Amino acid sequence: MAIKNEKGRVLVYTGNGKGKTTAAIGLAVRAAGRQMNVSILQFIKSPERTYGERTILNALPGVSIQQLGAGFTWTKTPEIHREALKLAWIKAKESILSGDSDVVILDEINNALAIQTFPVDDVLPLEDVIWTIQNRPPHVHLVLTGRNAKKEIREIADLVSVIDVEKHYYDEGVDAIYGIEY
């Protein structure tokens, strides 16, 4: 349980380096260790796949994690992705404004807001995201992850961490590693 009179903060983990979701999950574990309720909503990852973090985090008391996306944007039609983003935002906004969770993590929402290959602003309106951030219950900590965080979100955040890449094994042709990336 959070200290309800403590001001909730807005944290943004962005940048091109690996570790944004990992940092948010570490924060979720820490919060759960303090008996806080944590809701993790993943905007891009699909419930059709199995992810290591879902397996363990759903076993922790007070933690809920849900994949609400349709997967990588090139794997399905824009219509499927738009519908998934629309439903994800409805669920996220409801979760934030309810105040039931002390920590709400919107994983990869920055990626979703930055999609340019098809329109998303009508199903995931930046103005509504900003309004929701600014009008959340005062005790709710909000974490937004993903590359290309919008300037408007960065400006209203209390913390912005930019995770940069100096070297990555992907550049050497190594695929995503079981237990490390998924």
Secondary structure, DSSP 8 states (H G I E B T S, - for coil): ---TTS---EEEEESSSS-HHHHHHHHHHHHHHTT--EEEEESSS-TTS--HHHHHHTTSTTEEEEE-S-SSTTSS-HHHHHHHHHHHHHHHHHHHHH---SEEEEETHHHHHT--SS--TTTS-HHHHHHHHHTS-TT-EEEEESSS--HHHHHH-SEEEE---S--GGGGT----TTTT-
